[in-house]
């Protein structure tokens, strides 16, 4: 669960930076800023915010609780939300550079 949470953590950080926010220094601060400025602003749906919040809880449990157990459907749900969040954080594809034939350079000099 650590990797799923940290993938969401880095995607949320990237999304905040993309929208002009400076990411905070704590996990809780990042979650708060993400919910306040990304989810409540309608950039991502509420279920992405809930999934990020749950992933943070699950990571805490998995890291620090001795008897933590997670169901396969819950893990799969978080992985799916991680993929959604990661997709939303990718930059748009760049337009291809125009091709200039070498013979065109003789007109530029």
Secondary structure by P-SEA (a helix, b strand, c coil): caaaaaaaaaaaaaaaaaacccccccaaaaaaaaaacccccccccaaaaaaaaaaaaaaaaaaccccccccaaaaaaaaaaaaaaaaaacccccccccccccccccccc
